[in-house]
Amino acid sequence: MFGKEDNTYNELREKSVSQWLDDMSHHEDIEVRGGTELTKDYIEDLKKKIGLLEKKNTLKDKYLRRLKRKKDQINL
């Protein structure tokens, strides 16, 4: 609202998890290698869902602001 949100911690955490998954993708155990791909896909799916929810929330906020403005105009 007042400035850019600081996402340093989240970006660092995301890079760390990504690096760890990349390292595990070269593991000798086939189950571990397969699990890393599944985990990466799951994280991407969650990011898409978060984006959709943020978009819906933005739309809802926009609608509620309009509704409030109309209500305020009626009460004047």
Gaussian input, Z-matrix of N, CA and C with variables (Angstrom, degrees):
# hf/3-21g

backbone

0 1
 N
 C     1     B1
 C     2     B2     1     A1
 N     3     B3     2     A2     1     D1
 C     4     B4     3     A3     2     D2
 C     5     B5     4     A4     3     D3
 N     6     B6     5     A5     4     D4
 C     7     B7     6     A6     5     D5
 C     8     B8     7     A7     6     D6
 N     9     B9     8     A8     7     D7
 C    10    B10     9     A9     8     D8
 C    11    B11    10    A10     9     D9
 N    12    B12    11    A11    10    D10
 C    13    B13    12    A12    11    D11
 C    14    B14    13    A13    12    D12
 N    15    B15    14    A14    13    D13
 C    16    B16    15    A15    14    D14
 C    17    B17    16    A16    15    D15
 N    18    B18    17    A17    16    D16
 C    19    B19    18    A18    17    D17
 C    20    B20    19    A19    18    D18
 N    21    B21    20    A20    19    D19
 C    22    B22    21    A21    20    D20
 C    23    B23    22    A22    21    D21
 N    24    B24    23    A23    22    D22
 C    25    B25    24    A24    23    D23
 C    26    B26    25    A25    24    D24
 N    27    B27    26    A26    25    D25
 C    28    B28    27    A27    26    D26
 C    29    B29    28    A28    27    D27
 N    30    B30    29    A29    28    D28
 C    31    B31    30    A30    29    D29
 C    32    B32    31    A31    30    D30
 N    33    B33    32    A32    31    D31
 C    34    B34    33    A33    32    D32
 C    35    B35    34    A34    33    D33
 N    36    B36    35    A35    34    D34
 C    37    B37    36    A36    35    D35
 C    38    B38    37    A37    36    D36
 N    39    B39    38    A38    37    D37
 C    40    B40    39    A39    38    D38
 C    41    B41    40    A40    39    D39
 N    42    B42    41    A41    40    D40
 C    43    B43    42    A42    41    D41
 C    44    B44    43    A43    42    D42
 N    45    B45    44    A44    43    D43
 C    46    B46    45    A45    44    D44
 C    47    B47    46    A46    45    D45
 N    48    B48    47    A47    46    D46
 C    49    B49    48    A48    47    D47
 C    50    B50    49    A49    48    D48
 N    51    B51    50    A50    49    D49
 C    52    B52    51    A51    50    D50
 C    53    B53    52    A52    51    D51
 N    54    B54    53    A53    52    D52
 C    55    B55    54    A54    53    D53
 C    56    B56    55    A55    54    D54
 N    57    B57    56    A56    55    D55
 C    58    B58    57    A57    56    D56
 C    59    B59    58    A58    57    D57
 N    60    B60    59    A59    58    D58
 C    61    B61    60    A60    59    D59
 C    62    B62    61    A61    60    D60
 N    63    B63    62    A62    61    D61
 C    64    B64    63    A63    62    D62
 C    65    B65    64    A64    63    D63
 N    66    B66    65    A65    64    D64
 C    67    B67    66    A66    65    D65
 C    68    B68    67    A67    66    D66
 N    69    B69    68    A68    67    D67
 C    70    B70    69    A69    68    D68
 C    71    B71    70    A70    69    D69
 N    72    B72    71    A71    70    D70
 C    73    B73    72    A72    71    D71
 C    74    B74    73    A73    72    D72
 N    75    B75    74    A74    73    D73
 C    76    B76    75    A75    74    D74
 C    77    B77    76    A76    75    D75
 N    78    B78    77    A77    76    D76
 C    79    B79    78    A78    77    D77
 C    80    B80    79    A79    78    D78
 N    81    B81    80    A80    79    D79
 C    82    B82    81    A81    80    D80
 C    83    B83    82    A82    81    D81
 N    84    B84    83    A83    82    D82
 C    85    B85    84    A84    83    D83
 C    86    B86    85    A85    84    D84
 N    87    B87    86    A86    85    D85
 C    88    B88    87    A87    86    D86
 C    89    B89    88    A88    87    D87
 N    90    B90    89    A89    88    D88
 C    91    B91    90    A90    89    D89
 C    92    B92    91    A91    90    D90
 N    93    B93    92    A92    91    D91
 C    94    B94    93    A93    92    D92
 C    95    B95    94    A94    93    D93
 N    96    B96    95    A95    94    D94
 C    97    B97    96    A96    95    D95
 C    98    B98    97    A97    96    D96
 N    99    B99    98    A98    97    D97
 C   100   B100    99    A99    98    D98
 C   101   B101   100   A100    99    D99
 N   102   B102   101   A101   100   D100
 C   103   B103   102   A102   101   D101
 C   104   B104   103   A103   102   D102
 N   105   B105   104   A104   103   D103
 C   106   B106   105   A105   104   D104
 C   107   B107   106   A106   105   D105
 N   108   B108   107   A107   106   D106
 C   109   B109   108   A108   107   D107
 C   110   B110   109   A109   108   D108
 N   111   B111   110   A110   109   D109
 C   112   B112   111   A111   110   D110
 C   113   B113   112   A112   111   D111
 N   114   B114   113   A113   112   D112
 C   115   B115   114   A114   113   D113
 C   116   B116   115   A115   114   D114
 N   117   B117   116   A116   115   D115
 C   118   B118   117   A117   116   D116
 C   119   B119   118   A118   117   D117
 N   120   B120   119   A119   118   D118
 C   121   B121   120   A120   119   D119
 C   122   B122   121   A121   120   D120
 N   123   B123   122   A122   121   D121
 C   124   B124   123   A123   122   D122
 C   125   B125   124   A124   123   D123
 N   126   B126   125   A125   124   D124
 C   127   B127   126   A126   125   D125
 C   128   B128   127   A127   126   D126
 N   129   B129   128   A128   127   D127
 C   130   B130   129   A129   128   D128
 C   131   B131   130   A130   129   D129
 N   132   B132   131   A131   130   D130
 C   133   B133   132   A132   131   D131
 C   134   B134   133   A133   132   D132
 N   135   B135   134   A134   133   D133
 C   136   B136   135   A135   134   D134
 C   137   B137   136   A136   135   D135
 N   138   B138   137   A137   136   D136
 C   139   B139   138   A138   137   D137
 C   140   B140   139   A139   138   D138
 N   141   B141   140   A140   139   D139
 C   142   B142   141   A141   140   D140
 C   143   B143   142   A142   141   D141
 N   144   B144   143   A143   142   D142
 C   145   B145   144   A144   143   D143
 C   146   B146   145   A145   144   D144
 N   147   B147   146   A146   145   D145
 C   148   B148   147   A147   146   D146
 C   149   B149   148   A148   147   D147
 N   150   B150   149   A149   148   D148
 C   151   B151   150   A150   149   D149
 C   152   B152   151   A151   150   D150
 N   153   B153   152   A152   151   D151
 C   154   B154   153   A153   152   D152
 C   155   B155   154   A154   153   D153
 N   156   B156   155   A155   154   D154
 C   157   B157   156   A156   155   D155
 C   158   B158   157   A157   156   D156
 N   159   B159   158   A158   157   D157
 C   160   B160   159   A159   158   D158
 C   161   B161   160   A160   159   D159
 N   162   B162   161   A161   160   D160
 C   163   B163   162   A162   161   D161
 C   164   B164   163   A163   162   D162
 N   165   B165   164   A164   163   D163
 C   166   B166   165   A165   164   D164
 C   167   B167   166   A166   165   D165
 N   168   B168   167   A167   166   D166
 C   169   B169   168   A168   167   D167
 C   170   B170   169   A169   168   D168
 N   171   B171   170   A170   169   D169
 C   172   B172   171   A171   170   D170
 C   173   B173   172   A172   171   D171
 N   174   B174   173   A173   172   D172
 C   175   B175   174   A174   173   D173
 C   176   B176   175   A175   174   D174
 N   177   B177   176   A176   175   D175
 C   178   B178   177   A177   176   D176
 C   179   B179   178   A178   177   D177
 N   180   B180   179   A179   178   D178
 C   181   B181   180   A180   179   D179
 C   182   B182   181   A181   180   D180
 N   183   B183   182   A182   181   D181
 C   184   B184   183   A183   182   D182
 C   185   B185   184   A184   183   D183
 N   186   B186   185   A185   184   D184
 C   187   B187   186   A186   185   D185
 C   188   B188   187   A187   186   D186
 N   189   B189   188   A188   187   D187
 C   190   B190   189   A189   188   D188
 C   191   B191   190   A190   189   D189
 N   192   B192   191   A191   190   D190
 C   193   B193   192   A192   191   D191
 C   194   B194   193   A193   192   D192
 N   195   B195   194   A194   193   D193
 C   196   B196   195   A195   194   D194
 C   197   B197   196   A196   195   D195
 N   198   B198   197   A197   196   D196
 C   199   B199   198   A198   197   D197
 C   200   B200   199   A199   198   D198
 N   201   B201   200   A200   199   D199
 C   202   B202   201   A201   200   D200
 C   203   B203   202   A202   201   D201
 N   204   B204   203   A203   202   D202
 C   205   B205   204   A204   203   D203
 C   206   B206   205   A205   204   D204
 N   207   B207   206   A206   205   D205
 C   208   B208   207   A207   206   D206
 C   209   B209   208   A208   207   D207
 N   210   B210   209   A209   208   D208
 C   211   B211   210   A210   209   D209
 C   212   B212   211   A211   210   D210
 N   213   B213   212   A212   211   D211
 C   214   B214   213   A213   212   D212
 C   215   B215   214   A214   213   D213
 N   216   B216   215   A215   214   D214
 C   217   B217   216   A216   215   D215
 C   218   B218   217   A217   216   D216
 N   219   B219   218   A218   217   D217
 C   220   B220   219   A219   218   D218
 C   221   B221   220   A220   219   D219
 N   222   B222   221   A221   220   D220
 C   223   B223   222   A222   221   D221
 C   224   B224   223   A223   222   D222
 N   225   B225   224   A224   223   D223
 C   226   B226   225   A225   224   D224
 C   227   B227   226   A226   225   D225

   B1=1.4503
   B2=1.5239
   B3=1.3552
   B4=1.4530
   B5=1.5234
   B6=1.3099
   B7=1.4516
   B8=1.5096
   B9=1.3062
   B10=1.4500
   B11=1.5282
   B12=1.3156
   B13=1.4567
   B14=1.5260
   B15=1.3295
   B16=1.4594
   B17=1.5300
   B18=1.3226
   B19=1.4596
   B20=1.5220
   B21=1.3180
   B22=1.4550
   B23=1.5245
   B24=1.3271
   B25=1.4594
   B26=1.5230
   B27=1.3309
   B28=1.4616
   B29=1.5196
   B30=1.3226
   B31=1.4575
   B32=1.5250
   B33=1.3258
   B34=1.4580
   B35=1.5247
   B36=1.3201
   B37=1.4656
   B38=1.5254
   B39=1.3272
   B40=1.4642
   B41=1.5319
   B42=1.3230
   B43=1.4710
   B44=1.5173
   B45=1.3290
   B46=1.4564
   B47=1.5247
   B48=1.3266
   B49=1.4659
   B50=1.5244
   B51=1.3220
   B52=1.4597
   B53=1.5277
   B54=1.3243
   B55=1.4649
   B56=1.5243
   B57=1.3261
   B58=1.4650
   B59=1.5277
   B60=1.3400
   B61=1.4659
   B62=1.5257
   B63=1.3397
   B64=1.4659
   B65=1.5236
   B66=1.3269
   B67=1.4670
   B68=1.5267
   B69=1.3061
   B70=1.4623
   B71=1.5349
   B72=1.3341
   B73=1.4656
   B74=1.5325
   B75=1.3286
   B76=1.4643
   B77=1.5260
   B78=1.3148
   B79=1.4670
   B80=1.5306
   B81=1.3073
   B82=1.4698
   B83=1.5277
   B84=1.3146
   B85=1.4652
   B86=1.5277
   B87=1.3258
   B88=1.4665
   B89=1.5309
   B90=1.3336
   B91=1.4610
   B92=1.5221
   B93=1.3014
   B94=1.4669
   B95=1.5208
   B96=1.3307
   B97=1.4708
   B98=1.5290
   B99=1.3324
   B100=1.4652
   B101=1.5128
   B102=1.3113
   B103=1.4622
   B104=1.5100
   B105=1.3355
   B106=1.4620
   B107=1.5238
   B108=1.3201
   B109=1.4654
   B110=1.5312
   B111=1.3095
   B112=1.4585
   B113=1.5251
   B114=1.3187
   B115=1.4639
   B116=1.5226
   B117=1.3258
   B118=1.4680
   B119=1.5295
   B120=1.3240
   B121=1.4628
   B122=1.5235
   B123=1.3251
   B124=1.4596
   B125=1.5292
   B126=1.3220
   B127=1.4673
   B128=1.5221
   B129=1.3254
   B130=1.4652
   B131=1.5275
   B132=1.3261
   B133=1.4576
   B134=1.5264
   B135=1.3185
   B136=1.4652
   B137=1.5284
   B138=1.3312
   B139=1.4690
   B140=1.5254
   B141=1.3326
   B142=1.4606
   B143=1.5212
   B144=1.3317
   B145=1.4625
   B146=1.5225
   B147=1.3206
   B148=1.4602
   B149=1.5334
   B150=1.3270
   B151=1.4660
   B152=1.5138
   B153=1.3354
   B154=1.4618
   B155=1.5205
   B156=1.3188
   B157=1.4607
   B158=1.5288
   B159=1.3250
   B160=1.4643
   B161=1.5247
   B162=1.3315
   B163=1.4618
   B164=1.5337
   B165=1.3354
   B166=1.4614
   B167=1.5209
   B168=1.3218
   B169=1.4554
   B170=1.5280
   B171=1.3181
   B172=1.4600
   B173=1.5268
   B174=1.3180
   B175=1.4502
   B176=1.5251
   B177=1.3323
   B178=1.4631
   B179=1.5209
   B180=1.3329
   B181=1.4658
   B182=1.5242
   B183=1.3175
   B184=1.4680
   B185=1.5248
   B186=1.3214
   B187=1.4615
   B188=1.5307
   B189=1.3106
   B190=1.4670
   B191=1.5236
   B192=1.3204
   B193=1.4727
   B194=1.5141
   B195=1.3379
   B196=1.4736
   B197=1.5243
   B198=1.3084
   B199=1.4561
   B200=1.5252
   B201=1.3111
   B202=1.4662
   B203=1.5200
   B204=1.3393
   B205=1.4615
   B206=1.5208
   B207=1.3301
   B208=1.4660
   B209=1.5271
   B210=1.3055
   B211=1.4585
   B212=1.5197
   B213=1.3340
   B214=1.4574
   B215=1.5321
   B216=1.3469
   B217=1.4553
   B218=1.5328
   B219=1.3114
   B220=1.4702
   B221=1.5138
   B222=1.3273
   B223=1.4556
   B224=1.5064
   B225=1.3253
   B226=1.4712
   B227=1.4734
   A1=110.32
   A2=116.99
   A3=120.18
   A4=112.96
   A5=116.33
   A6=119.83
   A7=109.45
   A8=113.71
   A9=118.65
   A10=109.84
   A11=116.37
   A12=121.91
   A13=110.00
   A14=116.09
   A15=121.16
   A16=109.43
   A17=116.13
   A18=122.46
   A19=111.82
   A20=117.01
   A21=120.88
   A22=111.52
   A23=116.34
   A24=120.35
   A25=110.63
   A26=117.09
   A27=120.96
   A28=111.80
   A29=117.21
   A30=120.55
   A31=111.15
   A32=116.55
   A33=121.16
   A34=110.50
   A35=116.19
   A36=120.68
   A37=110.80
   A38=116.81
   A39=120.76
   A40=111.36
   A41=116.79
   A42=120.47
   A43=111.08
   A44=116.37
   A45=120.74
   A46=111.15
   A47=116.92
   A48=121.03
   A49=109.93
   A50=116.09
   A51=120.48
   A52=110.92
   A53=116.65
   A54=120.85
   A55=110.40
   A56=116.82
   A57=120.89
   A58=110.52
   A59=117.10
   A60=120.18
   A61=111.10
   A62=116.27
   A63=119.43
   A64=111.10
   A65=116.11
   A66=119.66
   A67=111.01
   A68=117.38
   A69=121.43
   A70=111.63
   A71=117.34
   A72=119.56
   A73=111.62
   A74=117.19
   A75=121.85
   A76=111.44
   A77=115.98
   A78=121.20
   A79=110.08
   A80=116.47
   A81=120.34
   A82=112.58
   A83=117.83
   A84=121.82
   A85=109.93
   A86=116.75
   A87=121.41
   A88=111.86
   A89=117.37
   A90=120.05
   A91=111.32
   A92=116.46
   A93=120.61
   A94=109.91
   A95=116.72
   A96=120.45
   A97=110.91
   A98=116.24
   A99=119.76
   A100=112.02
   A101=116.52
   A102=120.93
   A103=112.73
   A104=116.37
   A105=118.63
   A106=110.96
   A107=117.05
   A108=120.05
   A109=110.48
   A110=115.93
   A111=120.64
   A112=110.75
   A113=116.44
   A114=121.18
   A115=111.33
   A116=116.97
   A117=120.43
   A118=110.56
   A119=116.83
   A120=120.53
   A121=111.43
   A122=115.90
   A123=120.98
   A124=111.20
   A125=116.77
   A126=120.79
   A127=110.49
   A128=117.77
   A129=121.00
   A130=111.13
   A131=116.54
   A132=120.52
   A133=110.92
   A134=116.70
   A135=120.44
   A136=111.37
   A137=116.87
   A138=120.30
   A139=110.61
   A140=117.05
   A141=120.45
   A142=111.03
   A143=116.56
   A144=120.55
   A145=111.45
   A146=117.01
   A147=121.11
   A148=109.82
   A149=116.48
   A150=120.60
   A151=111.96
   A152=116.88
   A153=120.12
   A154=111.48
   A155=117.05
   A156=120.00
   A157=111.71
   A158=116.95
   A159=119.83
   A160=110.79
   A161=116.08
   A162=120.14
   A163=110.48
   A164=116.63
   A165=120.63
   A166=110.82
   A167=116.76
   A168=120.44
   A169=110.84
   A170=116.59
   A171=120.85
   A172=110.43
   A173=116.74
   A174=121.34
   A175=111.08
   A176=116.06
   A177=120.84
   A178=110.41
   A179=117.27
   A180=121.13
   A181=111.44
   A182=115.88
   A183=120.65
   A184=110.35
   A185=116.66
   A186=121.44
   A187=110.83
   A188=117.22
   A189=120.16
   A190=111.98
   A191=117.89
   A192=120.32
   A193=111.19
   A194=116.45
   A195=119.91
   A196=110.72
   A197=115.18
   A198=120.54
   A199=110.61
   A200=116.73
   A201=120.81
   A202=110.59
   A203=117.51
   A204=120.25
   A205=110.97
   A206=116.44
   A207=119.61
   A208=110.43
   A209=116.73
   A210=120.69
   A211=110.44
   A212=117.35
   A213=121.51
   A214=111.35
   A215=117.00
   A216=120.56
   A217=111.46
   A218=115.71
   A219=120.42
   A220=110.03
   A221=117.67
   A222=122.40
   A223=113.45
   A224=118.38
   A225=120.76
   A226=108.37
   D1=-51.34
   D2=-177.16
   D3=-97.33
   D4=-20.12
   D5=-179.33
   D6=-166.13
   D7=-178.56
   D8=-179.81
   D9=-72.70
   D10=134.13
   D11=-179.49
   D12=-71.47
   D13=137.73
   D14=-179.63
   D15=-84.76
   D16=110.73
   D17=-179.29
   D18=-110.12
   D19=23.24
   D20=-176.28
   D21=-57.85
   D22=-47.46
   D23=-178.42
   D24=-62.03
   D25=-45.95
   D26=-178.89
   D27=-64.24
   D28=-39.31
   D29=178.27
   D30=-66.56
   D31=-41.69
   D32=178.25
   D33=-63.42
   D34=-43.20
   D35=179.21
   D36=-64.52
   D37=-42.24
   D38=179.59
   D39=-63.48
   D40=-42.99
   D41=178.25
   D42=-64.54
   D43=-38.72
   D44=179.72
   D45=-64.32
   D46=-45.43
   D47=179.05
   D48=-64.83
   D49=-41.56
   D50=179.30
   D51=-61.91
   D52=-44.16
   D53=178.85
   D54=-63.02
   D55=-43.12
   D56=179.76
   D57=-62.61
   D58=-42.26
   D59=178.73
   D60=-65.11
   D61=-38.60
   D62=176.55
   D63=-62.58
   D64=-41.65
   D65=177.76
   D66=-64.38
   D67=-40.84
   D68=-178.85
   D69=-71.69
   D70=-21.08
   D71=179.48
   D72=-69.84
   D73=-12.30
   D74=177.32
   D75=-104.28
   D76=13.46
   D77=-178.42
   D78=-68.10
   D79=152.53
   D80=-178.18
   D81=-72.34
   D82=-24.57
   D83=-178.87
   D84=-83.05
   D85=124.87
   D86=-176.54
   D87=-64.89
   D88=-31.70
   D89=178.75
   D90=-66.55
   D91=-37.32
   D92=177.94
   D93=-67.03
   D94=-44.99
   D95=179.16
   D96=-60.69
   D97=-44.23
   D98=178.75
   D99=-65.96
   D100=-35.44
   D101=179.46
   D102=-66.74
   D103=-32.54
   D104=179.53
   D105=-67.00
   D106=-40.77
   D107=178.22
   D108=-64.62
   D109=-42.42
   D110=178.21
   D111=-61.72
   D112=-42.27
   D113=179.82
   D114=-65.09
   D115=-42.62
   D116=178.09
   D117=-61.50
   D118=-43.60
   D119=178.28
   D120=-62.51
   D121=-40.66
   D122=179.83
   D123=-64.71
   D124=-42.50
   D125=178.21
   D126=-62.52
   D127=-42.62
   D128=178.16
   D129=-63.20
   D130=-40.65
   D131=177.59
   D132=-62.48
   D133=-42.27
   D134=178.33
   D135=-63.89
   D136=-38.92
   D137=177.83
   D138=-62.56
   D139=-40.26
   D140=177.91
   D141=-63.99
   D142=-42.99
   D143=178.89
   D144=-64.15
   D145=-39.84
   D146=177.31
   D147=-61.91
   D148=-43.62
   D149=178.32
   D150=-60.32
   D151=-43.16
   D152=178.02
   D153=-64.03
   D154=-42.35
   D155=179.17
   D156=-65.42
   D157=-38.57
   D158=177.23
   D159=-64.93
   D160=-38.55
   D161=178.42
   D162=-64.94
   D163=-43.91
   D164=177.81
   D165=-63.01
   D166=-40.16
   D167=-179.72
   D168=-65.34
   D169=-40.31
   D170=177.53
   D171=-62.57
   D172=-43.79
   D173=178.56
   D174=-62.97
   D175=-42.28
   D176=178.93
   D177=-63.07
   D178=-44.95
   D179=178.88
   D180=-60.99
   D181=-41.25
   D182=178.65
   D183=-62.20
   D184=-44.45
   D185=178.68
   D186=-62.97
   D187=-44.27
   D188=-179.11
   D189=-65.91
   D190=-35.84
   D191=175.74
   D192=-63.59
   D193=-42.51
   D194=177.67
   D195=-62.65
   D196=-43.58
   D197=-179.83
   D198=-61.78
   D199=-41.52
   D200=179.15
   D201=-66.10
   D202=-41.30
   D203=178.11
   D204=-61.25
   D205=-42.71
   D206=179.23
   D207=-65.00
   D208=-40.38
   D209=178.31
   D210=-63.60
   D211=-42.69
   D212=178.70
   D213=-63.78
   D214=-38.41
   D215=178.53
   D216=-66.03
   D217=-36.88
   D218=179.67
   D219=-67.88
   D220=-38.64
   D221=-177.98
   D222=-75.62
   D223=-12.21
   D224=179.01
   D225=-76.67

